Amino acid sequence: MHVPDGFFNAPTSIATGAVAVVAVGYALRRAHRELDDRTAPMAGLVAAFIFAAQMVNFPVGAGTSGHLLGGALAAVLVGPWAAVLCISTVLLVQGLFMADGGLTALGTNITLMGLVGSLVGYAVFRLVLGVLPRRVGSVAPAAAVGALVSVPVAALAFTALFVVGGTADFDTGAVLKAMVGWHAVIGIGEAVVTGFVVGAVVTSRPDLVYGARAYVKSGSSLEIRTGATR
Amino acid sequence: MSADATSHQDSSRPRVSRRAFFIAGLLVTVLVAGFVSYYASSHPDGLNFVAEKHGFIAKEKESKAADSPFAGYSTKGVDNDRLSGGLAGVAGAGLVLVLMTGLGLAVRRRGSDDGDEDAAGGSDASSTRAPSQA
């Protein structure tokens, strides 16, 4: 859902730029509480993986494709605000080095994918987790639902922003339907990848999953070891 | 609470070491960026598709970064499509890895929740924790 240069007028690009700056600044502070010695490198890995996965567009029918957004995935793995940082870093590298996403649109992309994608994904994750059985096996399915919802909501946010500051005239109803519709389908792909990846991490290292921390007894590493585990 | 498998983790179940986990994660990332990406669909993504169908794709302006050596996820000067894309992918993923790991380490709170089973985690020279903690 990378917005190129030219789609939004200057005031809107500047405004979303300001939103992005404030959000990233706030995320830097909040991530302090989410990341520690063990999970900080995890954030790096998650961001790198999301960059890679975003390259792999999958067809969703009728000549269009989707790719992983990754906000929910990152949020469940390393925390919602660390996720904002992860996605923002991915977008920055994509914009600066890959010319994927416009440079003047960086603020817009960070707002839509970094902020909306991550926070909505995490919020829905928490909601779903709250109604599922209280065990670590619920984390991946809840993450998948968070992912599923995050994508069309980000598309909705794009459309709303486009109404406010888009450079083109367009049929709002039609574009809204198309954007949310297609991104709901893309959300299915997002859910599958997110559920799979979160599931894999939860199975191998649940202690590294931010969203699973309530279900992983800290100090569970107190297993009997006969030697160094490195 | 009924027998909850997580709050009483089976301590005899071998757990993937942190190093193995990260190596696996990096391998998967490199594989996806460097190899799987070649097979990505070339159809326009949802936003571009809608923009085309509803007439505002024409508003798109070329990015100022279009001259970057990795613009468009291809590597300047490398003719082979596979290699060109793969290199760009790995370069980008590597850069993101370095940037975000650095950022994560910079903002993190020092130490970790449980007794860190991996000695590498406690070697932060600027840590203000008591020496016995590590």
Interface residues (C-beta under 8 A of the other chain):
Chain A: M1 H2 V3 P4 D5 G6 F7 L28 R29 A31 H32 R33 L35 D36 D37 R38 T39 A40 P41 M42 A43 G44 L45 V46 A47 A48 F49 I50 F51 A52 A53 M55 V56 N57 F58 P59 V60 G63 T64 S65 G66 H67 V78 A82 L85 C86 T89 V90 L92 V93 Q94 G95 L96 F97 M98 A99 D100 G101 G102 L103 R134 R135 V136 G137 A155 F158 G166 T167 A168 F170 D171 A174 V175 A178 M179 W182 H183 I186 S204 R205 P206 D207 L208 R213 Y215 V216 K217 S218 G219 S220 S221 L222 E223 I224 R225 A228 T229 R230
Chain B: M1 D4 A5 T6 S7 H8 Q9 S11 S12 R15 V16 S17 R18 R19 F21 F22 G25 L26 V28 T29 V30 V32 A33 V36 S37 Y39 A40 S41 S42 H43 P44 D45 G46 L47 N48 F49 V50 A51 K53 H54 G55 F56 A58 K59 E60 K61 E62 S63 K64 A65 A66 S68 P69 F70 A71 G72 Y73 A88 G89 A91 G92 A93 G94 L95 V96 L97 V98 L99 M100 T101 G102 L103 G104 L105 V107 R108 R109 R110 G111 S112 D113 D114 G115 D116 E117 D118 A119 A120 G121 G122 D124
